[in-house]
Amino acid sequence: MPGRPKHFTPEFKEQAVRRVIENSEPISKVARDLDMSSKTLGAWVTDYRRNNTSKPLPESAPDKDRIRELERRNRELEMEVAFLKKASAYFAKEQR
């Protein structure tokens, strides 16, 4: 039925998130392939990243994967810094 929400197993969620994280596939493509909402998959990926960002990368991970993960973290941090700069400029401007 179109109106009924789908229920996904934890294994399915983990595999879907791994496709996005490890293979650097776009969320929209993975969601389309798995016949699910990109918003749902995006929320799963966000939760995964939030819960695993503070964990160090395992030493046994291949260099290619480690570099990709570090580059992703770097991009996220750069976006956060840019946002914080804009927010602080906005509030500093408002104070005047």
Summary of the structure (lengths in Angstrom):
residues: 96
radius of gyration: 17.4
end to end distance: 56.2
largest distance: 56.2
contacts: 190
relative contact order: 0.08
helix: 72%
strand: 0%
